[in-house]
Amino acid sequence: MEVCRCVGACSQAPVIVVDEEVTGRMKPNKLPQALKSVQAITE
């Protein structure tokens, strides 16, 4: 995990990027589920 300054998705901010897939309008309460999804893919 790393913090970056810009991914070119200002209209969807805040965003997370996982394997080059941008997920926009991320809220703190949505982050745990997003991380679980990523973990399921990598297992």
mmCIF entry with sequence, helices, sheets and N, C-alpha, C, O atoms, coordinates in Angstrom:
data_MODEL
# 
_entry.id   MODEL 
# 
_entity.id                         1 
_entity.type                       polymer 
_entity.pdbx_number_of_molecules   1 
# 
_entity_poly.entity_id                      1 
_entity_poly.type                           'polypeptide(L)' 
_entity_poly.nstd_linkage                   no 
_entity_poly.nstd_monomer                   no 
_entity_poly.pdbx_seq_one_letter_code       MEVCRCVGACSQAPVIVVDEEVTGRMKPNKLPQALKSVQAITE 
_entity_poly.pdbx_seq_one_letter_code_can   MEVCRCVGACSQAPVIVVDEEVTGRMKPNKLPQALKSVQAITE 
_entity_poly.pdbx_strand_id                 A 
# 
loop_
_entity_poly_seq.entity_id 
_entity_poly_seq.num 
_entity_poly_seq.mon_id 
_entity_poly_seq.hetero 
1 1  MET n 
1 2  GLU n 
1 3  VAL n 
1 4  CYS n 
1 5  ARG n 
1 6  CYS n 
1 7  VAL n 
1 8  GLY n 
1 9  ALA n 
1 10 CYS n 
1 11 SER n 
1 12 GLN n 
1 13 ALA n 
1 14 PRO n 
1 15 VAL n 
1 16 ILE n 
1 17 VAL n 
1 18 VAL n 
1 19 ASP n 
1 20 GLU n 
1 21 GLU n 
1 22 VAL n 
1 23 THR n 
1 24 GLY n 
1 25 ARG n 
1 26 MET n 
1 27 LYS n 
1 28 PRO n 
1 29 ASN n 
1 30 LYS n 
1 31 LEU n 
1 32 PRO n 
1 33 GLN n 
1 34 ALA n 
1 35 LEU n 
1 36 LYS n 
1 37 SER n 
1 38 VAL n 
1 39 GLN n 
1 40 ALA n 
1 41 ILE n 
1 42 THR n 
1 43 GLU n 
# 
_struct_asym.id          A 
_struct_asym.entity_id   1 
# 
loop_
_struct_conf.conf_type_id 
_struct_conf.id 
_struct_conf.pdbx_PDB_helix_id 
_struct_conf.beg_label_comp_id 
_struct_conf.beg_label_asym_id 
_struct_conf.beg_label_seq_id 
_struct_conf.pdbx_beg_PDB_ins_code 
_struct_conf.end_label_comp_id 
_struct_conf.end_label_asym_id 
_struct_conf.end_label_seq_id 
_struct_conf.pdbx_end_PDB_ins_code 
_struct_conf.beg_auth_comp_id 
_struct_conf.beg_auth_asym_id 
_struct_conf.beg_auth_seq_id 
_struct_conf.end_auth_comp_id 
_struct_conf.end_auth_asym_id 
_struct_conf.end_auth_seq_id 
_struct_conf.pdbx_PDB_helix_class 
_struct_conf.details 
_struct_conf.pdbx_PDB_helix_length 
HELX_P HELX_P1 AA1 CYS A 10 ? GLN A 12 ? CYS A 10 GLN A 12 5 ? 3  
HELX_P HELX_P2 AA2 PRO A 28 ? LYS A 30 ? PRO A 28 LYS A 30 5 ? 3  
HELX_P HELX_P3 AA3 LEU A 31 ? THR A 42 ? LEU A 31 THR A 42 1 ? 12 
# 
_struct_conf_type.id          HELX_P 
_struct_conf_type.criteria    ? 
_struct_conf_type.reference   ? 
# 
_struct_sheet.id               AA1 
_struct_sheet.type             ? 
_struct_sheet.number_strands   2 
_struct_sheet.details          ? 
# 
_struct_sheet_order.sheet_id     AA1 
_struct_sheet_order.range_id_1   1 
_struct_sheet_order.range_id_2   2 
_struct_sheet_order.offset       ? 
_struct_sheet_order.sense        anti-parallel 
# 
loop_
_struct_sheet_range.sheet_id 
_struct_sheet_range.id 
_struct_sheet_range.beg_label_comp_id 
_struct_sheet_range.beg_label_asym_id 
_struct_sheet_range.beg_label_seq_id 
_struct_sheet_range.pdbx_beg_PDB_ins_code 
_struct_sheet_range.end_label_comp_id 
_struct_sheet_range.end_label_asym_id 
_struct_sheet_range.end_label_seq_id 
_struct_sheet_range.pdbx_end_PDB_ins_code 
_struct_sheet_range.beg_auth_comp_id 
_struct_sheet_range.beg_auth_asym_id 
_struct_sheet_range.beg_auth_seq_id 
_struct_sheet_range.end_auth_comp_id 
_struct_sheet_range.end_auth_asym_id 
_struct_sheet_range.end_auth_seq_id 
AA1 1 ILE A 16 ? VAL A 18 ? ILE A 16 VAL A 18 
AA1 2 GLU A 21 ? THR A 23 ? GLU A 21 THR A 23 
# 
loop_
_atom_site.group_PDB 
_atom_site.id 
_atom_site.type_symbol 
_atom_site.label_atom_id 
_atom_site.label_alt_id 
_atom_site.label_comp_id 
_atom_site.label_asym_id 
_atom_site.label_entity_id 
_atom_site.label_seq_id 
_atom_site.pdbx_PDB_ins_code 
_atom_site.Cartn_x 
_atom_site.Cartn_y 
_atom_site.Cartn_z 
_atom_site.occupancy 
_atom_site.B_iso_or_equiv 
_atom_site.pdbx_formal_charge 
_atom_site.auth_seq_id 
_atom_site.auth_comp_id 
_atom_site.auth_asym_id 
_atom_site.auth_atom_id 
_atom_site.pdbx_PDB_model_num 
ATOM 1   N N  . MET A 1 1  ? 0.854   -1.150  0.000   1.00 0.00 ? 1  MET A N  1 
ATOM 2   C CA . MET A 1 1  ? 0.000   0.000   0.000   1.00 0.00 ? 1  MET A CA 1 
ATOM 3   C C  . MET A 1 1  ? 0.906   1.220   0.000   1.00 0.00 ? 1  MET A C  1 
ATOM 4   O O  . MET A 1 1  ? 1.927   1.256   0.686   1.00 0.00 ? 1  MET A O  1 
ATOM 5   N N  . GLU A 1 2  ? 0.514   2.212   -0.778  1.00 0.00 ? 2  GLU A N  1 
ATOM 6   C CA . GLU A 1 2  ? 1.261   3.454   -0.792  1.00 0.00 ? 2  GLU A CA 1 
ATOM 7   C C  . GLU A 1 2  ? 0.321   4.614   -1.065  1.00 0.00 ? 2  GLU A C  1 
ATOM 8   O O  . GLU A 1 2  ? -0.713  4.454   -1.714  1.00 0.00 ? 2  GLU A O  1 
ATOM 9   N N  . VAL A 1 3  ? 0.684   5.759   -0.572  1.00 0.00 ? 3  VAL A N  1 
ATOM 10  C CA . VAL A 1 3  ? -0.063  6.981   -0.819  1.00 0.00 ? 3  VAL A CA 1 
ATOM 11  C C  . VAL A 1 3  ? 0.562   7.660   -2.022  1.00 0.00 ? 3  VAL A C  1 
ATOM 12  O O  . VAL A 1 3  ? 1.786   7.727   -2.135  1.00 0.00 ? 3  VAL A O  1 
ATOM 13  N N  . CYS A 1 4  ? -0.271  8.164   -2.923  1.00 0.00 ? 4  CYS A N  1 
ATOM 14  C CA . CYS A 1 4  ? 0.266   8.896   -4.077  1.00 0.00 ? 4  CYS A CA 1 
ATOM 15  C C  . CYS A 1 4  ? -0.487  10.207  -4.218  1.00 0.00 ? 4  CYS A C  1 
ATOM 16  O O  . CYS A 1 4  ? -1.561  10.386  -3.645  1.00 0.00 ? 4  CYS A O  1 
ATOM 17  N N  . ARG A 1 5  ? 0.078   11.103  -4.974  1.00 0.00 ? 5  ARG A N  1 
ATOM 18  C CA . ARG A 1 5  ? -0.495  12.440  -5.089  1.00 0.00 ? 5  ARG A CA 1 
ATOM 19  C C  . ARG A 1 5  ? -1.616  12.524  -6.124  1.00 0.00 ? 5  ARG A C  1 
ATOM 20  O O  . ARG A 1 5  ? -2.596  13.234  -5.901  1.00 0.00 ? 5  ARG A O  1 
ATOM 21  N N  . CYS A 1 6  ? -1.498  11.825  -7.238  1.00 0.00 ? 6  CYS A N  1 
ATOM 22  C CA . CYS A 1 6  ? -2.489  11.991  -8.294  1.00 0.00 ? 6  CYS A CA 1 
ATOM 23  C C  . CYS A 1 6  ? -2.591  10.721  -9.137  1.00 0.00 ? 6  CYS A C  1 
ATOM 24  O O  . CYS A 1 6  ? -1.579  10.160  -9.556  1.00 0.00 ? 6  CYS A O  1 
ATOM 25  N N  . VAL A 1 7  ? -3.813  10.278  -9.377  1.00 0.00 ? 7  VAL A N  1 
ATOM 26  C CA . VAL A 1 7  ? -4.030  9.156   -10.297 1.00 0.00 ? 7  VAL A CA 1 
ATOM 27  C C  . VAL A 1 7  ? -4.893  9.594   -11.477 1.00 0.00 ? 7  VAL A C  1 
ATOM 28  O O  . VAL A 1 7  ? -5.286  8.768   -12.301 1.00 0.00 ? 7  VAL A O  1 
ATOM 29  N N  . GLY A 1 8  ? -5.186  10.887  -11.559 1.00 0.00 ? 8  GLY A N  1 
ATOM 30  C CA . GLY A 1 8  ? -5.950  11.424  -12.688 1.00 0.00 ? 8  GLY A CA 1 
ATOM 31  C C  . GLY A 1 8  ? -7.431  11.135  -12.612 1.00 0.00 ? 8  GLY A C  1 
ATOM 32  O O  . GLY A 1 8  ? -8.090  11.009  -13.644 1.00 0.00 ? 8  GLY A O  1 
ATOM 33  N N  . ALA A 1 9  ? -7.968  11.028  -11.406 1.00 0.00 ? 9  ALA A N  1 
ATOM 34  C CA . ALA A 1 9  ? -9.389  10.740  -11.244 1.00 0.00 ? 9  ALA A CA 1 
ATOM 35  C C  . ALA A 1 9  ? -10.033 11.721  -10.261 1.00 0.00 ? 9  ALA A C  1 
ATOM 36  O O  . ALA A 1 9  ? -10.776 11.319  -9.366  1.00 0.00 ? 9  ALA A O  1 
ATOM 37  N N  . CYS A 1 10 ? -9.744  12.983  -10.436 1.00 0.00 ? 10 CYS A N  1 
ATOM 38  C CA . CYS A 1 10 ? -10.224 14.012  -9.504  1.00 0.00 ? 10 CYS A CA 1 
ATOM 39  C C  . CYS A 1 10 ? -11.745 14.013  -9.370  1.00 0.00 ? 10 CYS A C  1 
ATOM 40  O O  . CYS A 1 10 ? -12.267 14.257  -8.283  1.00 0.00 ? 10 CYS A O  1 
ATOM 41  N N  . SER A 1 11 ? -12.447 13.748  -10.442 1.00 0.00 ? 11 SER A N  1 
ATOM 42  C CA . SER A 1 11 ? -13.907 13.783  -10.396 1.00 0.00 ? 11 SER A CA 1 
ATOM 43  C C  . SER A 1 11 ? -14.490 12.652  -9.562  1.00 0.00 ? 11 SER A C  1 
ATOM 44  O O  . SER A 1 11 ? -15.665 12.697  -9.198  1.00 0.00 ? 11 SER A O  1 
ATOM 45  N N  . GLN A 1 12 ? -13.687 11.643  -9.256  1.00 0.00 ? 12 GLN A N  1 
ATOM 46  C CA . GLN A 1 12 ? -14.156 10.504  -8.465  1.00 0.00 ? 12 GLN A CA 1 
ATOM 47  C C  . GLN A 1 12 ? -13.524 10.466  -7.076  1.00 0.00 ? 12 GLN A C  1 
ATOM 48  O O  . GLN A 1 12 ? -13.733 9.504   -6.336  1.00 0.00 ? 12 GLN A O  1 
ATOM 49  N N  . ALA A 1 13 ? -12.765 11.479  -6.711  1.00 0.00 ? 13 ALA A N  1 
ATOM 50  C CA . ALA A 1 13 ? -12.007 11.492  -5.453  1.00 0.00 ? 13 ALA A CA 1 
ATOM 51  C C  . ALA A 1 13 ? -12.925 11.412  -4.240  1.00 0.00 ? 13 ALA A C  1 
ATOM 52  O O  . ALA A 1 13 ? -14.055 11.899  -4.267  1.00 0.00 ? 13 ALA A O  1 
ATOM 53  N N  . PRO A 1 14 ? -12.430 10.798  -3.189  1.00 0.00 ? 14 PRO A N  1 
ATOM 54  C CA . PRO A 1 14 ? -11.167 10.081  -3.047  1.00 0.00 ? 14 PRO A CA 1 
ATOM 55  C C  . PRO A 1 14 ? -11.245 8.696   -3.694  1.00 0.00 ? 14 PRO A C  1 
ATOM 56  O O  . PRO A 1 14 ? -12.308 8.078   -3.739  1.00 0.00 ? 14 PRO A O  1 
ATOM 57  N N  . VAL A 1 15 ? -10.123 8.232   -4.184  1.00 0.00 ? 15 VAL A N  1 
ATOM 58  C CA . VAL A 1 15 ? -10.089 6.951   -4.890  1.00 0.00 ? 15 VAL A CA 1 
ATOM 59  C C  . VAL A 1 15 ? -9.036  6.028   -4.298  1.00 0.00 ? 15 VAL A C  1 
ATOM 60  O O  . VAL A 1 15 ? -8.102  6.463   -3.624  1.00 0.00 ? 15 VAL A O  1 
ATOM 61  N N  . ILE A 1 16 ? -9.217  4.729   -4.572  1.00 0.00 ? 16 ILE A N  1 
ATOM 62  C CA . ILE A 1 16 ? -8.164  3.747   -4.337  1.00 0.00 ? 16 ILE A CA 1 
ATOM 63  C C  . ILE A 1 16 ? -7.908  3.068   -5.674  1.00 0.00 ? 16 ILE A C  1 
ATOM 64  O O  . ILE A 1 16 ? -8.803  2.973   -6.513  1.00 0.00 ? 16 ILE A O  1 
ATOM 65  N N  . VAL A 1 17 ? -6.697  2.603   -5.863  1.00 0.00 ? 17 VAL A N  1 
ATOM 66  C CA . VAL A 1 17 ? -6.328  1.913   -7.091  1.00 0.00 ? 17 VAL A CA 1 
ATOM 67  C C  . VAL A 1 17 ? -5.737  0.567   -6.703  1.00 0.00 ? 17 VAL A C  1 
ATOM 68  O O  . VAL A 1 17 ? -4.772  0.496   -5.942  1.00 0.00 ? 17 VAL A O  1 
ATOM 69  N N  . VAL A 1 18 ? -6.328  -0.503  -7.235  1.00 0.00 ? 18 VAL A N  1 
ATOM 70  C CA . VAL A 1 18 ? -5.854  -1.854  -6.971  1.00 0.00 ? 18 VAL A CA 1 
ATOM 71  C C  . VAL A 1 18 ? -5.665  -2.535  -8.313  1.00 0.00 ? 18 VAL A C  1 
ATOM 72  O O  . VAL A 1 18 ? -6.604  -2.661  -9.099  1.00 0.00 ? 18 VAL A O  1 
ATOM 73  N N  . ASP A 1 19 ? -4.440  -2.973  -8.566  1.00 0.00 ? 19 ASP A N  1 
ATOM 74  C CA . ASP A 1 19 ? -4.132  -3.621  -9.846  1.00 0.00 ? 19 ASP A CA 1 
ATOM 75  C C  . ASP A 1 19 ? -4.645  -2.809  -11.028 1.00 0.00 ? 19 ASP A C  1 
ATOM 76  O O  . ASP A 1 19 ? -5.261  -3.342  -11.951 1.00 0.00 ? 19 ASP A O  1 
ATOM 77  N N  . GLU A 1 20 ? -4.377  -1.511  -10.977 1.00 0.00 ? 20 GLU A N  1 
ATOM 78  C CA . GLU A 1 20 ? -4.734  -0.557  -12.033 1.00 0.00 ? 20 GLU A CA 1 
ATOM 79  C C  . GLU A 1 20 ? -6.237  -0.334  -12.191 1.00 0.00 ? 20 GLU A C  1 
ATOM 80  O O  . GLU A 1 20 ? -6.660  0.286   -13.166 1.00 0.00 ? 20 GLU A O  1 
ATOM 81  N N  . GLU A 1 21 ? -7.050  -0.823  -11.258 1.00 0.00 ? 21 GLU A N  1 
ATOM 82  C CA . GLU A 1 21 ? -8.493  -0.580  -11.287 1.00 0.00 ? 21 GLU A CA 1 
ATOM 83  C C  . GLU A 1 21 ? -8.818  0.511   -10.267 1.00 0.00 ? 21 GLU A C  1 
ATOM 84  O O  . GLU A 1 21 ? -8.533  0.369   -9.078  1.00 0.00 ? 21 GLU A O  1 
ATOM 85  N N  . VAL A 1 22 ? -9.413  1.591   -10.745 1.00 0.00 ? 22 VAL A N  1 
ATOM 86  C CA . VAL A 1 22 ? -9.742  2.727   -9.891  1.00 0.00 ? 22 VAL A CA 1 
ATOM 87  C C  . VAL A 1 22 ? -11.135 2.538   -9.304  1.00 0.00 ? 22 VAL A C  1 
ATOM 88  O O  . VAL A 1 22 ? -12.092 2.254   -10.024 1.00 0.00 ? 22 VAL A O  1 
ATOM 89  N N  . THR A 1 23 ? -11.234 2.698   -7.990  1.00 0.00 ? 23 THR A N  1 
ATOM 90  C CA . THR A 1 23 ? -12.519 2.684   -7.312  1.00 0.00 ? 23 THR A CA 1 
ATOM 91  C C  . THR A 1 23 ? -12.703 4.051   -6.690  1.00 0.00 ? 23 THR A C  1 
ATOM 92  O O  . THR A 1 23 ? -11.926 4.458   -5.827  1.00 0.00 ? 23 THR A O  1 
ATOM 93  N N  . GLY A 1 24 ? -13.728 4.757   -7.126  1.00 0.00 ? 24 GLY A N  1 
ATOM 94  C CA . GLY A 1 24 ? -13.919 6.133   -6.712  1.00 0.00 ? 24 GLY A CA 1 
ATOM 95  C C  . GLY A 1 24 ? -14.937 6.317   -5.616  1.00 0.00 ? 24 GLY A C  1 
ATOM 96  O O  . GLY A 1 24 ? -15.679 5.410   -5.241  1.00 0.00 ? 24 GLY A O  1 
ATOM 97  N N  . ARG A 1 25 ? -14.933 7.558   -5.116  1.00 0.00 ? 25 ARG A N  1 
ATOM 98  C CA . ARG A 1 25 ? -15.838 7.977   -4.047  1.00 0.00 ? 25 ARG A CA 1 
ATOM 99  C C  . ARG A 1 25 ? -15.725 7.047   -2.839  1.00 0.00 ? 25 ARG A C  1 
ATOM 100 O O  . ARG A 1 25 ? -16.724 6.658   -2.233  1.00 0.00 ? 25 ARG A O  1 
ATOM 101 N N  . MET A 1 26 ? -14.501 6.712   -2.515  1.00 0.00 ? 26 MET A N  1 
ATOM 102 C CA . MET A 1 26 ? -14.231 5.817   -1.400  1.00 0.00 ? 26 MET A CA 1 
ATOM 103 C C  . MET A 1 26 ? -14.480 6.537   -0.081  1.00 0.00 ? 26 MET A C  1 
ATOM 104 O O  . MET A 1 26 ? -14.056 7.679   0.099   1.00 0.00 ? 26 MET A O  1 
ATOM 105 N N  . LYS A 1 27 ? -15.157 5.876   0.827   1.00 0.00 ? 27 LYS A N  1 
ATOM 106 C CA . LYS A 1 27 ? -15.410 6.404   2.166   1.00 0.00 ? 27 LYS A CA 1 
ATOM 107 C C  . LYS A 1 27 ? -14.758 5.471   3.169   1.00 0.00 ? 27 LYS A C  1 
ATOM 108 O O  . LYS A 1 27 ? -14.585 4.286   2.882   1.00 0.00 ? 27 LYS A O  1 
ATOM 109 N N  . PRO A 1 28 ? -14.395 5.973   4.333   1.00 0.00 ? 28 PRO A N  1 
ATOM 110 C CA . PRO A 1 28 ? -13.727 5.129   5.319   1.00 0.00 ? 28 PRO A CA 1 
ATOM 111 C C  . PRO A 1 28 ? -14.491 3.842   5.650   1.00 0.00 ? 28 PRO A C  1 
ATOM 112 O O  . PRO A 1 28 ? -13.877 2.795   5.855   1.00 0.00 ? 28 PRO A O  1 
ATOM 113 N N  . ASN A 1 29 ? -15.807 3.913   5.702   1.00 0.00 ? 29 ASN A N  1 
ATOM 114 C CA . ASN A 1 29 ? -16.575 2.709   6.034   1.00 0.00 ? 29 ASN A CA 1 
ATOM 115 C C  . ASN A 1 29 ? -16.615 1.693   4.889   1.00 0.00 ? 29 ASN A C  1 
ATOM 116 O O  . ASN A 1 29 ? -16.969 0.538   5.123   1.00 0.00 ? 29 ASN A O  1 
ATOM 117 N N  . LYS A 1 30 ? -16.266 2.084   3.665   1.00 0.00 ? 30 LYS A N  1 
ATOM 118 C CA . LYS A 1 30 ? -16.240 1.167   2.525   1.00 0.00 ? 30 LYS A CA 1 
ATOM 119 C C  . LYS A 1 30 ? -14.878 0.495   2.343   1.00 0.00 ? 30 LYS A C  1 
ATOM 120 O O  . LYS A 1 30 ? -14.769 -0.503  1.630   1.00 0.00 ? 30 LYS A O  1 
ATOM 121 N N  . LEU A 1 31 ? -13.839 1.038   2.983   1.00 0.00 ? 31 LEU A N  1 
ATOM 122 C CA . LEU A 1 31 ? -12.492 0.529   2.789   1.00 0.00 ? 31 LEU A CA 1 
ATOM 123 C C  . LEU A 1 31 ? -12.312 -0.921  3.254   1.00 0.00 ? 31 LEU A C  1 
ATOM 124 O O  . LEU A 1 31 ? -11.698 -1.699  2.524   1.00 0.00 ? 31 LEU A O  1 
ATOM 125 N N  . PRO A 1 32 ? -12.810 -1.327  4.428   1.00 0.00 ? 32 PRO A N  1 
ATOM 126 C CA . PRO A 1 32 ? -12.615 -2.727  4.835   1.00 0.00 ? 32 PRO A CA 1 
ATOM 127 C C  . PRO A 1 32 ? -13.147 -3.736  3.812   1.00 0.00 ? 32 PRO A C  1 
ATOM 128 O O  . PRO A 1 32 ? -12.494 -4.746  3.549   1.00 0.00 ? 32 PRO A O  1 
ATOM 129 N N  . GLN A 1 33 ? -14.306 -3.479  3.242   1.00 0.00 ? 33 GLN A N  1 
ATOM 130 C CA . GLN A 1 33 ? -14.861 -4.395  2.248   1.00 0.00 ? 33 GLN A CA 1 
ATOM 131 C C  . GLN A 1 33 ? -14.012 -4.402  0.985   1.00 0.00 ? 33 GLN A C  1 
ATOM 132 O O  . GLN A 1 33 ? -13.814 -5.456  0.381   1.00 0.00 ? 33 GLN A O  1 
ATOM 133 N N  . ALA A 1 34 ? -13.517 -3.258  0.583   1.00 0.00 ? 34 ALA A N  1 
ATOM 134 C CA . ALA A 1 34 ? -12.654 -3.187  -0.600  1.00 0.00 ? 34 ALA A CA 1 
ATOM 135 C C  . ALA A 1 34 ? -11.380 -3.995  -0.363  1.00 0.00 ? 34 ALA A C  1 
ATOM 136 O O  . ALA A 1 34 ? -10.924 -4.705  -1.259  1.00 0.00 ? 34 ALA A O  1 
ATOM 137 N N  . LEU A 1 35 ? -10.809 -3.896  0.819   1.00 0.00 ? 35 LEU A N  1 
ATOM 138 C CA . LEU A 1 35 ? -9.600  -4.655  1.129   1.00 0.00 ? 35 LEU A CA 1 
ATOM 139 C C  . LEU A 1 35 ? -9.872  -6.158  1.168   1.00 0.00 ? 35 LEU A C  1 
ATOM 140 O O  . LEU A 1 35 ? -9.040  -6.952  0.729   1.00 0.00 ? 35 LEU A O  1 
ATOM 141 N N  . LYS A 1 36 ? -11.018 -6.543  1.684   1.00 0.00 ? 36 LYS A N  1 
ATOM 142 C CA . LYS A 1 36 ? -11.389 -7.966  1.693   1.00 0.00 ? 36 LYS A CA 1 
ATOM 143 C C  . LYS A 1 36 ? -11.519 -8.498  0.276   1.00 0.00 ? 36 LYS A C  1 
ATOM 144 O O  . LYS A 1 36 ? -11.118 -9.630  0.002   1.00 0.00 ? 36 LYS A O  1 
ATOM 145 N N  . SER A 1 37 ? -12.069 -7.704  -0.623  1.00 0.00 ? 37 SER A N  1 
ATOM 146 C CA . SER A 1 37 ? -12.201 -8.116  -2.017  1.00 0.00 ? 37 SER A CA 1 
ATOM 147 C C  . SER A 1 37 ? -10.842 -8.351  -2.651  1.00 0.00 ? 37 SER A C  1 
ATOM 148 O O  . SER A 1 37 ? -10.644 -9.329  -3.372  1.00 0.00 ? 37 SER A O  1 
ATOM 149 N N  . VAL A 1 38 ? -9.909  -7.453  -2.379  1.00 0.00 ? 38 VAL A N  1 
ATOM 150 C CA . VAL A 1 38 ? -8.555  -7.581  -2.907  1.00 0.00 ? 38 VAL A CA 1 
ATOM 151 C C  . VAL A 1 38 ? -7.889  -8.834  -2.337  1.00 0.00 ? 38 VAL A C  1 
ATOM 152 O O  . VAL A 1 38 ? -7.235  -9.580  -3.065  1.00 0.00 ? 38 VAL A O  1 
ATOM 153 N N  . GLN A 1 39 ? -8.054  -9.056  -1.057  1.00 0.00 ? 39 GLN A N  1 
ATOM 154 C CA . GLN A 1 39 ? -7.455  -10.215 -0.411  1.00 0.00 ? 39 GLN A CA 1 
ATOM 155 C C  . GLN A 1 39 ? -8.009  -11.513 -0.999  1.00 0.00 ? 39 GLN A C  1 
ATOM 156 O O  . GLN A 1 39 ? -7.260  -12.472 -1.186  1.00 0.00 ? 39 GLN A O  1 
ATOM 157 N N  . ALA A 1 40 ? -9.303  -11.556 -1.292  1.00 0.00 ? 40 ALA A N  1 
ATOM 158 C CA . ALA A 1 40 ? -9.920  -12.745 -1.864  1.00 0.00 ? 40 ALA A CA 1 
ATOM 159 C C  . ALA A 1 40 ? -9.355  -13.040 -3.261  1.00 0.00 ? 40 ALA A C  1 
ATOM 160 O O  . ALA A 1 40 ? -9.196  -14.199 -3.644  1.00 0.00 ? 40 ALA A O  1 
ATOM 161 N N  . ILE A 1 41 ? -9.059  -11.985 -4.006  1.00 0.00 ? 41 ILE A N  1 
ATOM 162 C CA . ILE A 1 41 ? -8.512  -12.154 -5.356  1.00 0.00 ? 41 ILE A CA 1 
ATOM 163 C C  . ILE A 1 41 ? -7.097  -12.713 -5.304  1.00 0.00 ? 41 ILE A C  1 
ATOM 164 O O  . ILE A 1 41 ? -6.715  -13.525 -6.146  1.00 0.00 ? 41 ILE A O  1 
ATOM 165 N N  . THR A 1 42 ? -6.327  -12.282 -4.323  1.00 0.00 ? 42 THR A N  1 
ATOM 166 C CA . THR A 1 42 ? -4.918  -12.673 -4.262  1.00 0.00 ? 42 THR A CA 1 
ATOM 167 C C  . THR A 1 42 ? -4.701  -14.029 -3.610  1.00 0.00 ? 42 THR A C  1 
ATOM 168 O O  . THR A 1 42 ? -3.592  -14.561 -3.666  1.00 0.00 ? 42 THR A O  1 
ATOM 169 N N  . GLU A 1 43 ? -5.712  -14.597 -3.004  1.00 0.00 ? 43 GLU A N  1 
ATOM 170 C CA . GLU A 1 43 ? -5.552  -15.911 -2.359  1.00 0.00 ? 43 GLU A CA 1 
ATOM 171 C C  . GLU A 1 43 ? -5.716  -17.043 -3.339  1.00 0.00 ? 43 GLU A C  1 
ATOM 172 O O  . GLU A 1 43 ? -5.611  -18.209 -2.958  1.00 0.00 ? 43 GLU A O  1 
# 
